[in-house]
C-alpha cells in the first residue's frame, strides 16, 4: 500500500487512463495542465500550521480525490 503517490508519476497515470478511455486530446491537455497546477500547489493544514506537500500526494488527501 502506498503512503503517497509520486508527483512525477501521477500525470502519466492520468494520461494513460484518459487515452485508454478515448478522451478527446484537447481535454487531455487541459486536465494534465490542471494536474501540474494542483500538484505544485498542494498545501495542507495540521496543528495550526499550513504546510506544502513536497513529495507526492497523500493517498486519502482531498487533492488526490479530485482525480479518482
N, C-alpha and C positions, 0 to 999 in steps of 0.2 A: 504494500500500500504506500502511495506517495504522501509525503508531508507537504510537498508543494509541486507545482507544475512549472518546469523551467521556462522562463520568458523567451529564450531563443528558440525553443521547440514549439511553443504554443501556436504562433501564426501558421507554421507548416501543417500542424494538425488541423486547424480550422480550414486552411486552403484545400487540403486533401478531402475533407468532408464535403466542402461545397462543390468541388469538382466531381466527386462520386455521386452527388445528388443532382448534378447538372444545373447548378445555379448559374444564372447569367453572369458573364465575365465582368460586366460593369459593377454589378452588385458585389462580386468577389473583391474587386479593388477597393470599394468603399468600406466593406466590412474589415478587410485587412488593415486599412488605414485607421479605422476605429480601434482595432486591436492594438496597434502600435501606440496610439494615444493613451488608451486605458492602461496598457502595461507600463508605460512610462510615468503615469500619474496615479499610481496605486498607493494610496495612503490609508492608514487605519488609526484608530484611537484606542489607547489602552492606559489604564491607571492615570487618567487625566492628561496624558501627553498625546501628541499627534506624531506619527512616525511614517516614514516612507518604506514600503516593502521593496527591498533591493535585489532579492534573489528569489524569483519565482512568484507564483500565486498560491496562496494557501488553498487547499482543496475545498474547504467549506466557506470561502470568502464570498461576499456579495459580488465582488468584481468577477470572479470566475463564473458565478451562477448566471451572469448575463449571457454567457455563451453556451450554456448547457440546456 
